[in-house]
Amino acid sequence: MTQLETEGLAEHFKNAVEKATQRLHVSISGETEFYVVDLLLRYSDVKALATRRFASETGAFAELLLKSQKEPSDRRALILKYIGDTTLFLTGYFPDSFQRSLVDIDYYAGLGRTSYQNLLDLLAARVVKWRREEVFDELSEKFLQLMDVLAEVAASDGPQHAVDLLRIYERWIRTRSRRDESLLRQNGIFPVQASPPHVFH
């Protein structure tokens, strides 16, 4: 993704999030809004989105959450952030994808909220020295509202837009079709060869 593409997409998401929060009467701080826009930008490049296969495996996030308790604090914080960010993105931007899942969307939303809350506990105890305590507090407290905000962003180009993009992406994963890659790029999603983040190693 070029710098120009990144800046254009960032502005698009910023405007979309602002409109969605206003339309849904969801009040969040400027720092949390920035975090949500950054989350959308990060996942649009598909490096993180490619790991959505973990969401389709029953208990994968729950198992990761459980295993994180045995990790050093800094590493555990990264895992908790990953779970929170990924579940927020998937449940908000692609809620219909959970219709094919054995586990209800509420289950993943609960895992996301719990992950952000556990991360907040680490920050509050000064075990991990990040500077986003208020942001993660708001992400945890307003997780369901932010799911609606992301769903509104996804639907801003039409109610079927996000669902169609998900289907195209899933097909691209299987076939590496150049046409599907072109369609994804036209919609601000840049497919890449991706592997799970280091927290899974």
C-alpha positions, 0 to 999 in steps of 0.5 A: 500500500503506497503512502498516498493510498494509506492517507486516502484510506485513513481520511475515508475511515476518519470521516466514516467513523465520525458520521457513524458515531454521530448517526448512532449517538455514540460518544467516544473520546478523540483518542478512541476515535483515532484508535478505531480509525487506525484499527480499520486502517491496519486491518484493511491491508489484510495482514491481520484480516488474513488471520480470521481463520482463527475466528472460525475455529471454535474456542481459538480465541478463548484458548489464546486468552487462557494461554496468555495468562502464562505469558510475560506481561509485555507479551500478554498485553500484545496478545490481549490487544490482538484478541480485542482488536480482531474480535472488534473488527470481525464482529463489527465489520463482518457480523454476517460472517458469524451466521456460518459459525458454530459459535454466536457473535455474542461469544466473540464480543464477550471475548473481545471485551474481556481481553480489553478489560484484562489489558486495562487491568495490566495497565492500571497495575502499571505492570505494562507501561503503555499510555492508552489506559483511557482508550482501552477502558472505553473500548471495553465499556463500549465494545457493543456500541463500537461494533455498531459503529464499525457495522455502520462504516461497513454499510456506508457503501451499501448494506451488502458491501461488506458481505460481498467484500468478505466473500471476494476475500475468502475466494481470493484466499483459495484461488489468488484470482487476479480479478478478485485482487483487483476488486479488493484493491478498488475497495481499499483492501490490499491482499498480501501473503500473510502469516499469523502474528508472532503471538501464535508462535 
